[in-house]
Amino acid sequence: MDGKGLFWFHLEGEPIFNLLCEKGDLISVPEGTKHWFDAGETNPFVKAIRIFIDMSGWVPHYTDSQIEKSFADFKMP
C-alpha cells in the first residue's frame, strides 16, 4: 500500500534473490517459501496488506539460519 522494501527469497537449490516491492505492488508468496522482508536502514517504512487462507499463516517459522546476515551490506535501489 505504501513505502518500499526488499522481499528476499531463499529457494532450495537456487541462488538467493530479492524483489523490490513498492507502493501498489502485489506479490504472492507460496506457502512454505523461505523468505524475509527488509525495509532498509534509512527511513524504514512499509504499509502492507497480508492475506492468508487461515490464521496459521500469521505464525512465522524461523529457520535461525542467519543467512540474511550475508546480505546485510546490500543497498536498496
QUIZI-V105407 format. One record per residue. N is the residue number from 1. RES is the residue in one letter. PHI is phi as a letter, one per 30 degrees, with the letter a starting at -180 (NA if undefined). PSI is psi as a letter, one per 40 degrees, with the letter a starting at -180 (none if undefined). Layout:
# QUIZI-V105407
N	RES	PHI	PSI
N	RES	PHI	PSI
This chain:
# QUIZI-V105407
1	M	NA	d
2	D	a	i
3	G	i	a
4	K	a	i
5	G	a	i
6	L	c	h
7	F	c	h
8	W	c	h
9	F	b	h
10	H	b	g
11	L	d	i
12	E	e	h
13	G	i	e
14	E	b	i
15	P	d	i
16	I	d	h
17	F	b	i
18	N	b	i
19	L	b	h
20	L	d	h
21	C	c	h
22	E	b	i
23	K	e	h
24	G	j	e
25	D	d	i
26	L	b	h
27	I	b	i
28	S	b	h
29	V	c	h
30	P	d	i
31	E	e	h
32	G	i	e
33	T	d	h
34	K	d	h
35	H	a	i
36	W	b	i
37	F	b	h
38	D	b	h
39	A	d	e
40	G	i	i
41	E	d	d
42	T	c	h
43	N	h	f
44	P	d	h
45	F	a	h
46	V	a	i
47	K	b	h
48	A	b	i
49	I	c	h
50	R	c	h
51	I	b	h
52	F	b	i
53	I	d	d
54	D	b	i
55	M	d	d
56	S	d	d
57	G	d	d
58	W	d	e
59	V	d	h
60	P	d	i
61	H	b	g
62	Y	d	h
63	T	c	e
64	D	h	f
65	S	d	d
66	Q	i	e
67	I	e	d
68	E	d	d
69	K	d	d
70	S	d	e
71	F	c	e
72	A	d	d
73	D	d	e
74	F	d	h
75	K	c	h
76	M	d	h
77	P	d	none
